[in-house]
């Protein structure tokens, strides 16, 4: 049984699959190296769906920042993340207050509030991929329903590795695709560890859409379930300055599954910066921080531990 890490990217256009997959794996290896794990052995695959929404990928040969195919934020080694800023407690308190207010407004029993319409309209304008996922068809192949097409890419890779030990990493919108796929499409397929990074899964409007899909009565106390096929852990990593994770805590939003697994929230300091521009939502920064690397290292060590126990029993 191999250790397999499967990543799924988030919003907006991306570099070609081979390059993006290489950058994800390099960032994971850099993170592991930062904690002293220099000999990690795993297979990595990236679930790539940008080609369903964009005619051409971002091009590493393009040097004009005004060109729509210019890569604004490539993978680079991040500076080592230090301790969280002192004001992080204040930021978290503010975010929690916003979350509580939105929960009360959006998660009313079946009502569609004015603010919900405004938020939904904003999502349609600013996050076109997410709007396509919930409401439409793929932009490139207009015959394919986006929600099904995006999830089918993940299902194909999950089925390929169904006999291996799987860690799933969902970044940004990718975490929504993973959650929906696990809860609706491959309920029988076991996932050892689920990692969400920069995830909007705590946003009340997203939670409401999940509740509707699961036919769960909508009210301020309603919570979606943790997917039953997650068998070891669900870790949710957020940076308080990451604007996509307006609600940076998922533990209070999701019910545990029968293994008593629910999200474990960990606040991190994503120090990704390129050409003087910080981006606390960038996937490469998340993958390189020590907290994420320790979880990945722990997952990879399971194989070693099981093999060691087998050899000990065999030689005794």
N, C-alpha and C positions, 0 to 999 in steps of 0.2 A: 504494500500500500504506500503510494507516494503522498508527499505533502504538496498540495497544489494551492496556489494563491490566485484567485480570480478577481480582477479589478473591473469596474465599470465606470466610465467617465461621465462627466456632467454636461452642463449647458454649453451652448455655442459651438462654433466650428473648431476643429482640431487639426493638428498635423496629420500626415498619413499614418495609418494604423501601425506599421512596422516601427516608425520613429517614436510614436507616442507610447507604444508598448515597451520599447527600449528605455525611454525616459522614466516611465513608471518603475520598471524593475531596477534601474540604476538608482533611483531615489530610495527605493526600499533597501537596497544593498548599502547605500551610503548611511542610512539610518541605523542599520544593523552594525555597520562598522563603527559608528559613533558610540555604541555601547559595548564595543569590544568583541562583537560576533563577526569574525572575518571569514568564516568558512560555512556560511549558510548554504544549505542544499535544498532547493525547491524548484518546482516548475511554476512558471507564471504565464497567465494568459489574460489578455485584455478584451473585454467585451466592447466592441467599437460600433457605434450607431450613427456617428456624425455624417456618414455618407448617405444616410437616409433623408437627411435634412439639408445638406449642402452639396452643390454640384462639384466643387473643387475643394480639396483640403488646404489648410494653411501650408505655405511653402517656405521651407528653410532657406531657399535661394533668394527670396525676396528681401531686399534691404530698405525699401522705402516704407517708412512707418505709416504713410497715408494709404498704402495699398491694402485692400481688404484681406489679402492673403498673407500679410506680414505677421510673423509670430512675435507677439508683444512680450510674452512671458515664457521663455524656454526653461528647461530643467537646468538648474545649477546647484552646486553644493550650498546649503544655507549656512549662515553663521550660527554657531552653537546657541541654542535657545537657553536663555537664563531664566531666572525666577519670574513669575508673573508680576506685572506691575502692581504697585500698592493700591491703585484705584480700582483693581479688578473686582473687589467686593462691592464697590459702589456701582460699577457698571452692571454687575450681575443683578443687583437689587433693582436697578432701573429696568433692565430687560424683563425681570420677573413681573414687575408691575405692569408693563406693557402686555406681557403674555396673559396675565390674569384678566385684564380688561378686554382683550380680544377674545379670549375664551368665552366670557360672559355674553359678548355681543354675537359672535359667530355661531357658537354651539347652543343656540336656543333651539327649542323643540320645533324643528321643521320650518322655522321662519327664515326668510331671506331678508337680511337687514340692508339698509342703505350703504353702510360701510363695507359690507360683504360684496355688494355690486361694484363699489369703487375698487376694492382690492382685486376682484376678479378681472375687472377691466384693465387694471395696472399690469397684472400678470400677462394678459393677452398682448399688451403693448411692449413690455420690457423683456419678457421671457417667452419668446415665440416657440421655442422647443417644448417648454412645459405646456403651453397652450395647445400645441399640436397633440401632445401626449394625452391630454384630457378631453380634447374636443374635436380632433380632426384626423386628417390623413397625412402621410409622409409627403414632404414637398417634392422629392425627386420621383418616387413612384407613387403617383396620386391614387392608385388603386388599393394601396395597402393602408389599413387603419394603423395609425402611428403607435398607439398603445400596444397592439398585438405585435407589430413588427419589431419594436424596441425590445420587448420581452422575449420574443422568439430568438433573438441573437443570444440572450443570456441562457435560455433554456437549452439551446444546442450545445453550448460549452458545458453546462452543468451535467447534461446527460452523458457527454463524452467522459467526464471525470467522476461519474456516480459511484465508482468503486474505490475512489481515492479519498484521502482526508482533505476536506475543502475549507479554506478560509475565503470569505467573500469580503471585498472592500468596495463600498459604494461611496463615491464622491458626489456631493451636491445632488443634482437631479438623479444621478445614478443610484443613490440610496433609495429613492422612491421606486424606481424600476425594480430594484432588488426586492424590496419589501413586498410589492404587489405580486411579483413572480413567485416568491416563496409562499405567500399566503393564499394564492389563487391557482397557480399552475403546476407546481412541482411539490405538492405537500408531502409526498412520500420520500423525497430525496433528502438525505441527511446533510446538514451543514454544521461543521464543527464550530466555527467561530465567524461571527458577523461583525464587521467594523464599519461604522458610518463616520465619515469625515466631512465637515462643512455641510451638514445635512439640514434640509428644511422640513424633515418629518415631524417636527414639533409645532409647525405653524398651524394654527387652528383651522384654516381653510383646507389645508392638506388632510388634517385629521378628519374633518367633516366629509371629504370625498371618500376616505377609506371607510368610514362608518356607513356611508350610503352604499358603497360596493358590498359591504358585509351584511347589509340589511339590519344594522344595529340602530336602535332608537336613538335619535339625536337629542342630547340634553347636556348641560354643563358638566355632568358627572360621567358621561359616556367615555369609554376608553377602548381603543382598538387592541387586539391581542398581539403578543409577541409570536411570530411564526413558530408553529409547533416543531418544525424540522431543524431549528437551531438547538444543538445538543450540549454545547459547552458554555458559550458566552456571547453576549452582544455588547460591544464597547462603542460608545458614542463620544467622539472627540470634537471639541469646538474651541475656536478662538473667539473671545468676547468682542473683537473688532470685526469679525467675519459677518458681513451684512446679510448673507444668505441664511445664517443661523440666528434669526431674530429670537427664536426660542432655543437656547443652547442646551436645555435639559429635556431629555426624553423619558427619564425614569418615572416622572410623575404623569406621563401621558399614555403609557402603554402597560397593559396587564401582563403578568408573567404567564409563560406557557406551563405545561404539565411538568417540565423539568425545573420549574421555579426560576426560569431565566427571563430576565427583563433587561432593558438597557442599563448599562453602567456608564454614567456621565463623567467625563474627564475634561477639564478645561486645560488647554495648552496655549503655548505662546508660539504662533506660527510666524517665524521671522523671515519668510521669503521676501527677497528684495532684488530687483533687477533694474539697473540704470537709475538708481536712486528712487525707484518707485516701489513702495511696499504693497504687498497683496496678501493679506491674512487669509484669503479664501483659496489660495493656490494649492493644488493637490501635492506638488512636490515638497512644499514646506511641511504639510501635514505628515507625509510619509517619512520625512527625515527626523522629526522630533523624537526625543528619547522615549516619551511615553508610548507612542505608537510602536516604535521599534521594539520595546520590551514586550508588548503583547504579541507582535509577530514572532519574536525570538522564542517566546514561551510556546506558541503554537508549533513552531518548527522542532522544538526539543521533544515533543511528544513522541515522535517517531524513534528518536534515539532512546528514550526511556523504555518504550515497548520492546525495541530490539534488544536492549541490555537485559531486560527481564527474561526474554526468551532464551538468550544465550546462557544466562545463568542457570535457568531450569534445564536446558539441554546438556550443560556440562556437569551438572551435579549428579 
